[in-house]
Structure formats: structure tokens, C-alpha cells
Amino acid sequence: MGKRGFIAMISFILLLILGIMGVGYWSVSRLSTDMIVKEAHRIKARNLAQAGVEKVMVNIMNQYRLGSFDMEYPGSNKFVRERLDKEYEMDFGDGRYKVELVEPYVLPGSNSGIRNQQYYKNKVSIGVYDVWRIVVVGEIPQSRTLARVETLVKVIRNTVQY
């Protein structure tokens, strides 16, 4: 084989080793990038779900100001449900949120929701409160990422003003 053949063989082996290292580096950096993108989509889906919760809270506060205290969704009132379906299922550029549920919170082992409970401040009754359970799902369709947010909202209705 000679000196030229030996140098060619060593060069080929070095190129092969460098190629394998290059492919390994590319693969690792691609996986890291994919993980970063997935995490960004998780954060975005969570923020969309939180936006849905905020929309429900705004709706609850507006309805309470108008004297309506029945916020259940999906509800039986057809007119209200059609209007809320549009507000509670919003599409944005690269994601969406959908409100799955708004209902009075029911304590485990109990049959009735927490509604019209007396609210005390310094042992003086100053109103009543309701606790609502809200469930919203944020979604990024591009990566099929879902984030589900469940929260409780306590709404205090003051009957006594100081």
C-alpha cells in the first residue's frame, strides 16, 4: 500500500470520525431546539388558557353588576349559551382557548355548590359570596399542545357599605 495509501486511509478515517461527531452535534442541537419550541408552545397554551379564565371572570363581574347570578356554562338558556359560545371559544393567530366549564364549586362529599354564603368581616355580616369553578383549555394546534387550567373564583356581593 505505500505512503500515499496510508495517508489517504488516515484522512478517510479522520473525515469519518469528524462526520460522525458533526451528525451527533446536529442531532443533539436539533433535539434541544425541538424541546425549546415545545416548551414555548406549553407556555403559550397556558397563557391562552389563562386568557380564557380572565374572560370568564370579566363576564362574571359584568353579570353580577347587572344583577344576574347564574353563570353556569354550558347552561340551559339558549340565547345566553349562543352568545357565550362565541366568547368562550376564541381563536388567535396560532392558538385558541375554549372554556369547558363554569359551575358553582361543590365541596367534596357535598351535594350543593357554594352559593349565597354569608360573608363576615370582623364578625359582622357584610354580604354574601359565591365560589365558581372555572375550567379552560388552551391549545396550540401546530404542535398539538394542550394546557388545562382549573381555578376557583370567589365573588363577594356586599350588602353593607362602610
C-alpha positions, -999 to +999 in steps of 0.1 A: +000+000+000+026+027+004+029+060+020+001+077-002-024+049+006-016+051+043-022+089+043-054+085+023-067+059+047-059+080+078-075+110+061-106+090+054-108+077+090-104+113+103-131+125+080-154+097+091-148+105+128-154+142+122-186+134+102-199+112+130-192+139+155-209+165+132-240+144+128-241+138+166-238+175+173-265+183+147-288+157+163-283+170+198-288+206+188-319+197+169-334+179+199-326+209+221-343+232+196-373+209+195-375+209+233-373+247+234-401+250+208-423+225+227-417+244+260-426+277+243-458+261+230-466+249+265-462+284+279-483+298+250-511+273+256-510+280+293-513+318+287-542+312+263-560+292+289-553+319+314-568+344+290-599+323+289-601+324+327-598+362+326-626+364+300-649+343+323-640+365+353-649+397+333-682+381+322-690+370+358-683+405+372-703+422+345-733+398+350-731+404+388-732+441+383-763+436+361-780+415+389-776+381+372-761+355+394-765+324+372-731+320+354-732+282+347-717+272+314-727+253+294-761+264+306-797+257+295-805+293+284-802+291+246-797+328+239-771+332+266-753+300+255-751+310+219-736+343+229-712+328+253-701+301+228-687+329+207-669+345+236-658+313+253-642+297+223-617+322+208-592+316+180-560+336+179-533+335+152-515+304+163-537+291+192-571+291+208-588+287+242-621+270+250-640+273+282-651+239+292-670+246+324-682+273+347-702+259+377-706+266+414-679+249+433-691+218+452-671+207+483-661+170+481-687+149+499-714+176+495-742+179+470-747+216+468-725+243+454-711+272+474-737+299+467-751+327+488-728+320+518-726+347+545-695+368+543-682+382+575-657+409+582-647+415+619-675+392+629-700+415+611-720+401+582-715+425+553-727+404+524-728+370+507-704+352+484-704+326+457-675+304+446-672+294+409-652+266+394-637+275+360-621+251+336-604+264+304-582+246+278-556+264+258-544+248+226-516+253+201-527+232+171-493+233+153-477+211+179-510+197+194-501+212+228-529+215+254-529+233+287-558+228+310-564+254+338-588+248+366-594+276+391-618+288+418-631+323+418-648+338+449-672+366+442-683+387+472-715+407+470-715+434+496-749+444+511-734+468+537-711+496+527-688+513+553 
